[in-house]
């Protein structure tokens, strides 16, 4: 469903109560806009068919990239991890982010771990 209204990213981030649990706050065509809070190290994974965009709202995010230098992002900066690239987000202190991902993107890509959150649990009260 398409909505024509403003969304307050900070207010949406306040609703996030668990680290590494994205929450869908909008949709543009076949892309979800998600907010999340990160703390600690996530899990090495790849999304074989989908690119993934990380936009830092608060904090410092390091994204480890297999076979390449780490990406370091500060508030207002973003990076797109191309499909098929193994990566591992790391937040030494709490980080607030916006993610843009295809609606079919699996949370932990090609691996399933205890932190994996199915998309139906990410959508929540967004309709």
N, C-alpha and C positions, 0 to 999 in steps of 0.2 A: 504494500500500500504506500502511496506517495503522500508525504505530509509537507505542507507549506507553512513552516514556523521556524523560529530560531531555537537553537539548542545551546544550552550553556554547558560547555565541556567540564568546567570546574564542578558544577552542580551534579553532573552525571558521574564524575569521578567520586564524589562524596557517597554515592550509592554503592560503590564497589567495596565489598567488605572482606574479600579474600584475595591474597596475592595470586597472580598467575591465572586469574579467572576473568577472561574478557567478558564484557557486557555490550551487546549490540545496542547502539543508540540511534542508528539511521541506516538508510540504504540508498544507494545511487545505482540504478540499473541492476547489474548482477554483482555489485560490490557492497559488502557490509562495512559500516563505520563502527568501530568498537572502541571502548575505553578499557583500560586495565591498570592495575597497580602491580609493580614487580618488586621483588626483594629476593636476593640470593641468586643462585645459578639455576637455570631452567633445565633443559635437556637438549642434547645434540639431535637435530632432526632436519629433514628437508621436506619441501612441498613439491612433489614431482611435476604437478601441472599448474601451479599457481605462484605468481609473484606475491610478495608480502611487503607492505609499507609500514614502517615504524616512525612515528612522529613523537618526539619527546616534549611533554608539557612541563614537567618538573623533574629535577634530578639529573643524573648522568647515567646513560645507558651504554654499556659495552656489548657489542655483538661479535662473538667469535665466529670467524669464517674459516671453514676447512681449507687449508692450503693457501691462505692469504692473511694479510694483516687484519687485526681487529678493527672494527668500526667503532668510533667513539662519538656519541651524540649528546649534545647539550640542549636545554630548552629552546624550542623554536627550530631545531634541526631535525631532518628526516633522512631516512635511507630506505631504498627498495632492495630487498633481498630477492634476486631472481629465482625463478622456479628451478628446482633441482639442486640448489646450492645448500649444502649442509651448514647449519649455523646453530649457535647457542647463545641466547640473550643472557647477560649477567648484570645484576644490579647490586652493587656493593652496599648502597643505601636505597631506601624506597624511591622508586621512579614511577611517574605517572605518564602514560602514553596514550596515543590514539593509534589504532591499527586500521588499515584499509586492506581488506582481503575479499577475494571472490566468495560468494555465498556457500560454495562447496568446499572451501578450505578446511581441512581437518586441523584442529588445535595444535596437535603435536606431529602433524605430517605423517611421515612414514613409520612412526613408532607409537606405541601405546604404553603409557606409564600411569602411575597413580594420579598425576596432575592433569591428565588429559580431560578436557571438558567438552562433551558433545555439543554440537551447535544448538540443539533445542534448549539446552540449559544456558547458553549464552544470550539467546534472544530475549528471554524474560518477559517483561511487560511491553516490549516494543511490538507494535503491530502495523 
